[in-house]
Amino acid sequence: MHFTLRQLEVYVAVAQHESVSRAARALSLSQSATSTALAELERQFDCQLLDRVGKRLRLNALGFQLLPKAVALLDRAEEIEEILHGQQGIGSLDVGATLTIGNYLATLLISDFMQRHPGSRVRLAVRNTREIVDRVRQHELDLGLIEGHCEEEDVITQPWVEDELSVFCSPRHPLAGQGPVELDRLLREAWIMREQGSGTRMTLEQAARHRRGRFNTLLELEHTEGIKRAVESGLGIGCVSKLALRDAFRRGSLVPIPTPELDLSRQFAFIWHRHKYLATGMREFLRLCRQMTEGIRRSDEIDLPPVS
C-alpha cells in the first residue's frame, strides 16, 4: 500500500475546510506537516486532487471521486482502532440536527447514547436544514436529523417521525380564542419568522403557496425560543413545531390559532451521504432514535421532561 491513513486524513480535512491552514488547526498539526502530507500523497500517485481557486482549495474531478471512499476508509479504520482498544468499535460520531430536533430531542438522545457507551465521543452541530444537508453532502457530518426536505442525489433520506407545526399567539392577541382564522387574515398579521433555509419556514410557505399574498414578516429569528419570547411579548404571531410549544400551551403563556386552510404537517428524517460507511456507533445511534419514537404517531406525543 503506497499511502497512509494520515495522508488520507489530511486530504479529507483540506477538502472539507478548503484550506491547508484550517485543516492543520483541525488536525492539530503544523501547516508545513499538513502541506507536506498532501503533497506527498499527490506525488506518490502523480496526480492532483485539489485546484486552487482564489484563496481556496477546491476538489477537482478526481478529488470528488476519491473523497467518499477516503472518508469511508477512515471511518472503518477508527472502528478497528476502537475495537483494538476494547471499546466495541463505537468511536466518535458527528451529528447535525435542525433547531427543533437539536433543542428538544438530540441532546436527550446523545445523553442516552453516551451513558450506554461511556467511551464514545459525540459532537452535535445545530443548524438549519439547508446547512445540515450541505454539511452531510460535504462529509463534514456523519448523520443529519432534519425537519425539511432534502433532494440531494448524494444524500440518503429515511423518514423518522411525523411532526406538525402550529400557528400561535399571545393570549392577549386579538386572534386568541377567536376560533379558526382564514389565511387572508393571517397574511395581514405581523409575523415573527424563522430565517430562510429553515425547514419550519419552508413548510409554512409551502402550505400557503396557493395564495398570492405574502406573509408580513416583522422579524426573522434563527432560534425557536426567541420566536416564542417575541410572540409572548405581543410583537406578532409565529409558527413553530407543536413539540416546541407543548409546555407553553400547557402553561397558557401562548395559545394556538386554528388554521384549517394550512397543511402544516411534515416529517422528521435521518440523512447521511450515499457513500457513508455506517459504523457501529452510527447504527446504534439510529437505533436509539427509532426506539424513542416507537409507537409514536407525532413528535409532540414523545414523552419528554417538562420545561418550567
N, C-alpha and C positions, 0 to 999 in steps of 0.2 A: 504494500500500500504506500503510495507516494505523497500522501497528505496526512496532516494530523488533525485531531479534533480541535486543538487550539486554533489552527488556521481557519477551520470552518466556523468556529465561534466568532473569530474576528470578522470574517467575511459577512456573517449574518448580522452582527452588530453594526457594521458600517452600512450595510444595505438598509437596515431599519432606521438608523439615525441620519443617513445621507451625509455623514461627516466622520473623518478619522478621529478628530479631537473629541467629539461627543461619544463616539464608540469607545475610545480609550477610557474616558471617565466612567462609562457604564460598566466596563470590564475591570476597572481598577488597574489599568496598565499604563505605561508611558506612551506618549504619542508615537515616539520612534519605534517602540516594540510593536505597536499596533500596525503601523505603516509597513514595517518590515515583514510581519506575518502575512499581510495581504499581498504584498509584492512577491514574496516567495511562493505563495500558492499560485499566483498567475504565471510566474516564471517557470515553475516546475512543469506546467501543462501548456506553456507557450500560448496563453490566452489572455483575454481581457474581460473582466466580469462587470466592471462599472465604468461609466463615462462621466467626465467632469462637465457639468452644466452650470456655468456661473461659479458660485461658491459651493455648490452641492455636488455630491457624487450620486449618480442615478444608475440603477441597474440597466444593462443592455439586454439584448435578447437572450444571450447565453446565461447571464446573471439571473434573469427571471426564471429560466428553465431550471437552474440549479437550486434556487432559494428553498422551495418547499421540501426538496429531498434533503438538503443540508439541515433544515430545521427538524425534520423527522428523525434523521440520524442522531442529532444532538439530544433529542428527547429520549430516544432509545438508550443512548449512552448514559444519560443521567439516571434512567431507571435501573440500568445494570449497576451503576455505582451505588445507588441506594440499597439494592439487594445485597451487594457485597459488604455494605456496612451494617447489614442486618435490619434494615428499615422497611422491608417488604415492598420496595420499589414505589413508594408513594411520591416522594420527591417534592418538587415545587410546582406551583400552579399559578398562572397569571389569568385572573378572571376580570372581565369587564361587565359592568351592569349599568343599565339605564337608571335614571334617577329614582323612579318609583320602586323598582326592584332593588336597587342598591340601598335605598334608605330603609326599606321595610322588610325585605326578605334576605338579601345576600349576606348581611352581617350575621344573622342568626344561622344561616346555612354554613358559613365559614367557621363560626364558633363550634357548631356540632362536628364539622369535619375535623377540626384541629384537636378537639377533645378525643375523638376516636383514633386519630393518628397524630400523636404528640410530636413526632419527628418531622411532620410536614411543614412546608412554608407556603403561605398563600398571600398573594398581592392582589388587592382589589382596586380597580380604576372605575370611578363613577362618572359617566359622561352621557351625552345624549345619543340617540340611536345612530345617527349618521356617523359620529366619531367612533362608536364601538364597532360598527360594521367596517369602517376604514381600517381600524387597528387589527381586527381579525384578518382582514384581507391581506394586510402587510406583515402578518405573522408576529405582530407585537403582543397579541393576546392569545392564550390557548383556547379560551372559551368566552363567548358573549351571552349575556342574558338580556334580551331586548324586548321592547314593548311596541315596536314599529315594524314596518315592512322591510324586508331585505330581498333584493332581486339580483344580487351579485352572482354571476355564474360560478365563481371560485369558492363560494361560501355555502355550506350545507345548513339548512334551516329545519329544525324539528319543533313542532308545537309542544308547549308545556301546559299552560292552564289558561282558561278564558279570563279576561279582565273587562271591566266596564267603567267608563267614565261617567261623571255626574256634573252637571252644571249646578252651581251653588252660589249662595249669597249670605250676607249678614242677616240675622233675624230682624234687624231694624230696616232692611232694604224694602222699598215699595213692592218688590216682587215676592217677598217672603209670605208664604201662606196663601198665595193667590191661585193655586191650582196650576194646571197645565198652561204653559206660555208658548205662544206661536213664535216661529223663527223670525218673522219680520220684527216683532217686538224685541227679541233678543239682540238682533243686529243693531238696534238703536241704543242699546245699553253700553256703558263703558266697561271694557274688558281688561282683566289682568291676565296676560297670556304667557305661556311658555315660549321660549325662543324658537326661531326657525331651525328645523333639523331635528326637533324633538318628536318622539313618537306620539306624545299627547297632542301636540299642535297638529300633526299630520292627520290624526284620527278625527279631531274636531272639524278641521277644514274639509276633509273628505266627506264627512257626514252632512255638511252644509253646501256641498258643491252644486246642488240642484237649484240654488237661489243665486241671483245675480248680485245681490248686495254683499258687502264686505263687513267683517267684524270691525267694530270701532275700538281699536286697541289703544288703551290709555297707557299701559305699562307692560313691558316684557321682562320677565324674570326667569333665571335659569334654575331656580330651586322651588320645589313644590311647597315647602314650608313658608317661603317668602310670599308666594301667591296666597296661601291661606291667611297669613297675617294681614296682607294688604286688603283682602276681601273682608276680613273681620273688622277692619278699621273703617269700612264703608267706602273705599275708593272705587269699587266696581264689583262685577261678578266674575267668576272664574270657572274653570273646568279642569278637573284632575281625576285620577283614579278613585273609585269608591274605597279602595284599600287604604288610601291616604286620608280619607275623610271619615272613616268609621268612628274614630274616637271623638272627633269634633261634632259629628251628628249626634252621638250619644250624649255629649255634654250640652248640646244646644247652642254652642258658640257659632256654628254655621248650620245652614238649613239647605236641603236640596230644592232645586227648581225642576219640576217635571217638564220634560221636553219630548213629547211623543213624536214630533217630526224628525228627531235626530236619532240615528242608529249609532250609539256610542260604544258598541262592543268591539273588542279587539282580542288579540291573542298574545300572551307572553310566549317567547320562544327561545330555544337554545340555538346558537350559531357557532360553527367552527370552520376553519379552512378545509376545503375539499381534500387537500393532501396532508392534513394533520394526522399525526400518529396519536391515537387515543391511548395514552399511557394509563397505568393503573390508577393514578391519582385522579385523572380526569374522569375515568369511568366511574370511580367511587363517588366523586362529587355529583355527577349527573344522577346517580342512583339516589343520593340523599335528596336532591331537588325533587325527583319524582315521588319519593317517599313522603315528602312534606305535603304534596298536593294530592295524594292518593285518596280517591273517593270524594274529592272536592270539585264542585261544578264551576266555581268562580273565585277569583283571588280574594275577595273580601270575606269569604267564608273560612279562610285559613285561620287556625287557632293561633293567635299571636298575643303576647303580653300587652295589656292596655297601656296607653301612654297618658300620663297625667297632664 
